[in-house]
Amino acid sequence: MNGDIPFVVVALKTVTLAFGGFITYTAATAAKKTGWSGLAYLAVGFGTVTFGSLLAGVADQLLLLPTGSALIVENALTTVGFAIIGYSLYVTQRGPSSRA
């Protein structure tokens, strides 16, 4: 384990993963219930951001990659995730199972 990371950072990453997973699950469930494609993209976007945070932590703490490399991975996936979240705001079409 990388001893350079303070415990508070690990704790905050854990909380981030919990909230990110909750938001992803909630958005995916809402997309399924309503048929709104924008909510599906929202779930994918938050899932990507959350996965990036998880992957960076694993790369840094378990795979012992340099912290800078782990941060690049995390920031790249955060950027992609936010782009998908931004796109989700423009996609508001309902699917065939939607109710009026």
Sine and cosine of phi, psi and omega as CSV:
sin_phi,cos_phi,sin_psi,cos_psi,sin_omega,cos_omega
0.00,0.00,0.60,-0.80,0.00,-1.00
-0.97,0.26,0.90,-0.44,-0.04,-1.00
-0.98,0.18,-0.07,1.00,-0.03,-1.00
-0.98,0.17,-0.26,0.96,-0.06,-1.00
-1.00,0.02,0.87,-0.50,0.03,-1.00
-0.90,0.43,0.49,-0.87,0.00,-1.00
-0.83,0.56,-0.61,0.79,-0.03,-1.00
-0.88,0.48,-0.55,0.83,0.03,-1.00
-0.92,0.38,-0.69,0.73,0.04,-1.00
-0.89,0.46,-0.67,0.74,0.02,-1.00
-0.89,0.45,-0.69,0.72,0.00,-1.00
-0.92,0.38,-0.59,0.81,0.07,-1.00
-0.89,0.45,-0.63,0.77,0.02,-1.00
-0.90,0.44,-0.68,0.73,0.05,-1.00
-0.91,0.42,-0.64,0.76,0.05,-1.00
-0.86,0.51,-0.70,0.72,0.02,-1.00
-0.90,0.44,-0.65,0.76,0.01,-1.00
-0.90,0.43,-0.76,0.65,0.01,-1.00
-0.92,0.40,-0.66,0.75,0.03,-1.00
-0.88,0.47,-0.67,0.74,0.06,-1.00
-0.90,0.43,-0.65,0.76,0.03,-1.00
-0.90,0.44,-0.72,0.70,0.01,-1.00
-0.90,0.44,-0.68,0.74,0.02,-1.00
-0.87,0.49,-0.74,0.68,0.00,-1.00
-0.89,0.46,-0.71,0.70,-0.02,-1.00
-0.90,0.44,-0.69,0.73,0.02,-1.00
-0.91,0.41,-0.64,0.77,0.02,-1.00
-0.91,0.41,-0.67,0.75,0.04,-1.00
-0.90,0.44,-0.69,0.73,0.01,-1.00
-0.91,0.43,-0.62,0.78,0.02,-1.00
-0.89,0.45,-0.66,0.76,0.00,-1.00
-0.91,0.41,-0.66,0.75,-0.03,-1.00
-0.95,0.32,-0.64,0.77,-0.12,-0.99
-0.99,-0.10,-0.40,0.92,-0.06,-1.00
0.98,0.19,0.18,0.98,0.00,-1.00
-0.98,0.18,0.87,-0.49,-0.02,-1.00
-0.92,0.38,-0.49,0.87,0.03,-1.00
-0.87,0.49,-0.60,0.80,0.03,-1.00
-0.94,0.34,-0.55,0.84,0.06,-1.00
-0.91,0.42,-0.70,0.71,0.05,-1.00
-0.90,0.44,-0.60,0.80,0.04,-1.00
-0.87,0.49,-0.69,0.72,0.03,-1.00
-0.89,0.46,-0.69,0.73,0.02,-1.00
-0.90,0.44,-0.66,0.75,0.00,-1.00
-0.89,0.46,-0.75,0.66,0.02,-1.00
-0.92,0.39,-0.57,0.82,0.07,-1.00
-0.89,0.46,-0.63,0.78,0.02,-1.00
-0.92,0.40,-0.70,0.72,0.03,-1.00
-0.89,0.46,-0.70,0.71,-0.02,-1.00
-0.91,0.41,-0.68,0.73,0.03,-1.00
-0.89,0.46,-0.62,0.79,0.04,-1.00
-0.88,0.48,-0.65,0.76,0.03,-1.00
-0.91,0.42,-0.68,0.73,0.03,-1.00
-0.90,0.44,-0.74,0.68,-0.04,-1.00
-0.88,0.47,-0.65,0.76,0.02,-1.00
-0.90,0.44,-0.66,0.75,0.03,-1.00
-0.90,0.44,-0.69,0.73,0.03,-1.00
-0.90,0.43,-0.70,0.71,-0.01,-1.00
-0.88,0.47,-0.65,0.76,-0.06,-1.00
-0.98,0.22,-0.72,0.69,-0.13,-0.99
-1.00,0.05,-0.62,0.78,-0.09,-1.00
-0.98,-0.19,-0.66,0.75,-0.02,-1.00
-1.00,0.04,-0.14,0.99,0.05,-1.00
0.84,0.54,0.56,0.83,0.15,-0.99
-0.94,0.35,0.42,-0.91,0.06,-1.00
-0.85,0.52,0.58,-0.81,-0.04,-1.00
-0.84,0.55,-0.62,0.79,0.02,-1.00
-0.87,0.48,-0.65,0.76,0.02,-1.00
-0.92,0.40,-0.66,0.75,0.03,-1.00
-0.89,0.46,-0.63,0.78,0.03,-1.00
-0.92,0.40,-0.58,0.81,0.04,-1.00
-0.90,0.44,-0.70,0.71,0.04,-1.00
-0.87,0.50,-0.74,0.67,-0.02,-1.00
-0.88,0.48,-0.72,0.69,-0.04,-1.00
-0.93,0.36,-0.56,0.83,0.06,-1.00
-0.90,0.43,-0.72,0.70,0.00,-1.00
-0.94,0.34,-0.54,0.84,0.08,-1.00
-0.90,0.43,-0.67,0.74,0.03,-1.00
-0.88,0.47,-0.73,0.69,0.02,-1.00
-0.89,0.46,-0.70,0.72,0.01,-1.00
-0.87,0.49,-0.70,0.72,0.02,-1.00
-0.92,0.39,-0.56,0.83,0.08,-1.00
-0.89,0.46,-0.67,0.75,0.03,-1.00
-0.92,0.39,-0.65,0.76,0.05,-1.00
-0.88,0.47,-0.69,0.72,0.05,-1.00
-0.87,0.50,-0.68,0.73,0.04,-1.00
-0.89,0.46,-0.59,0.81,-0.03,-1.00
-0.88,0.48,-0.43,0.90,0.01,-1.00
-0.95,0.32,-0.37,0.93,0.00,-1.00
-1.00,-0.10,-0.27,0.96,-0.04,-1.00
-0.99,-0.14,0.95,-0.32,-0.06,-1.00
-0.77,-0.64,0.41,0.91,0.00,-1.00
-0.99,0.17,0.62,-0.78,0.04,-1.00
-1.00,0.02,0.52,-0.85,0.06,-1.00
-0.99,0.13,0.01,-1.00,-0.05,-1.00
-0.91,0.42,-0.37,0.93,-0.05,-1.00
-1.00,-0.05,0.16,0.99,-0.07,-1.00
-0.97,0.23,0.43,-0.90,0.05,-1.00
-0.95,-0.31,0.57,-0.82,-0.01,-1.00
-0.99,0.17,0.00,0.00,0.00,0.00
